[in-house]
Amino acid sequence: MANTFTHNTTDVHIGDTVRIHQSITDGDKTRTQLFEGLVIAIKNAGAGQSFTVRKIGANGIGVEKILPVRLPSIKSIEVKRKGHVRRAKLYYLRDRIGKAATRIKEKSAVAQTTKSA
């Protein structure tokens, strides 16, 4: 099991909040669609590697996308927040409601508390 992957020199770990820029073709027009959420799983390795991103949509409904890492339509991936988690798969977040479903400790906050102790 992999806990990290690299997309165009961007390292993505489980628990990170990412923004995915994906190119969508509608007929003869192309546009960029953004999807921002929490990486809850990374599966496999090599050419078949995929990751799952979850966000809370309208009316508190969870939305998940499972995307291959090497999908040609993914233009870029931005890491908005680095998360500190102790699990390889964060499927337990599916059972949570509201803010608790996206609350993950930030990596910088965890590093500061361990230095001061």
C-alpha positions in Angstrom: 0.0 0.0 0.0 1.2 3.4 -0.9 0.7 6.4 1.4 2.0 9.0 -1.0 2.3 9.7 -4.8 3.9 12.4 -6.9 2.1 14.3 -9.7 4.3 16.7 -11.7 6.7 17.3 -8.8 3.9 17.7 -6.2 4.0 15.2 -3.4 0.5 14.2 -2.1 0.0 12.3 1.1 -3.1 10.8 2.8 -4.9 13.4 4.8 -3.8 16.3 2.6 -6.4 18.8 1.3 -5.9 19.1 -2.4 -7.4 21.1 -5.3 -7.5 19.2 -8.6 -7.6 21.0 -11.9 -9.2 18.7 -14.4 -9.8 19.5 -18.1 -13.3 18.7 -19.2 -14.4 18.6 -22.9 -18.0 19.5 -23.7 -18.5 19.1 -27.4 -15.9 21.3 -29.0 -15.3 23.4 -25.9 -12.8 22.6 -23.1 -12.9 24.0 -19.6 -11.1 23.5 -16.4 -13.1 22.0 -13.5 -11.8 22.4 -9.9 -12.5 19.7 -7.2 -11.2 20.5 -3.7 -11.3 17.9 -1.0 -9.4 15.6 1.4 -7.3 12.6 0.1 -8.8 9.6 2.0 -7.1 6.8 0.1 -4.3 5.9 -2.2 -4.4 2.5 -3.9 -1.9 0.4 -5.8 1.4 1.4 -7.2 3.0 2.1 -10.6 0.8 2.7 -13.6 -2.4 1.6 -12.0 -2.2 3.9 -9.0 -5.4 5.8 -8.0 -6.5 8.1 -5.2 -9.8 9.0 -3.6 -10.7 12.6 -2.8 -13.7 13.4 -0.6 -15.5 16.8 -0.1 -18.7 17.8 1.6 -21.0 19.2 -1.0 -24.3 21.1 -0.8 -26.7 20.2 2.1 -23.9 18.3 3.8 -23.8 15.5 1.3 -20.4 13.8 0.8 -19.0 13.6 -2.7 -16.1 11.3 -3.6 -14.0 11.1 -6.8 -11.7 8.2 -7.5 -9.1 9.3 -10.0 -6.1 7.5 -11.6 -2.8 9.4 -10.8 -1.8 9.3 -14.5 -5.1 10.6 -15.8 -4.3 12.8 -18.8 -7.1 15.2 -18.1 -5.6 16.2 -14.7 -3.7 19.3 -15.4 -2.4 20.0 -11.9 -2.8 19.2 -8.2 -2.4 21.8 -5.6 -1.8 20.9 -1.9 -3.8 23.4 0.2 -3.1 21.8 3.6 -0.8 19.1 4.8 -2.5 16.7 7.1 -1.1 14.6 9.9 -2.9 11.2 10.2 -2.1 7.8 11.6 -4.1 5.7 9.2 -3.5 4.6 5.6 -7.2 4.8 4.7 -9.5 7.4 6.2 -12.8 5.7 5.4 -14.0 6.4 9.0 -14.6 10.0 7.8 -17.6 8.8 5.8 -19.6 8.2 9.0 -19.0 11.8 10.3 -21.3 14.7 9.8 -20.5 18.4 9.3 -17.1 19.9 10.3 -16.0 16.7 12.0 -15.9 15.0 8.5 -13.1 17.3 7.3 -11.2 18.0 10.6 -7.7 16.7 10.3 -4.7 17.9 12.3 -2.3 20.1 10.3 1.2 18.9 9.9 2.8 22.2 10.9 0.7 22.4 14.1 1.8 18.8 15.1 5.5 19.6 14.4 5.3 22.7 16.7 3.8 20.8 19.6 6.4 18.1 19.5 9.3 20.6 19.4 8.0 22.4 22.5 7.5 19.2 24.5 
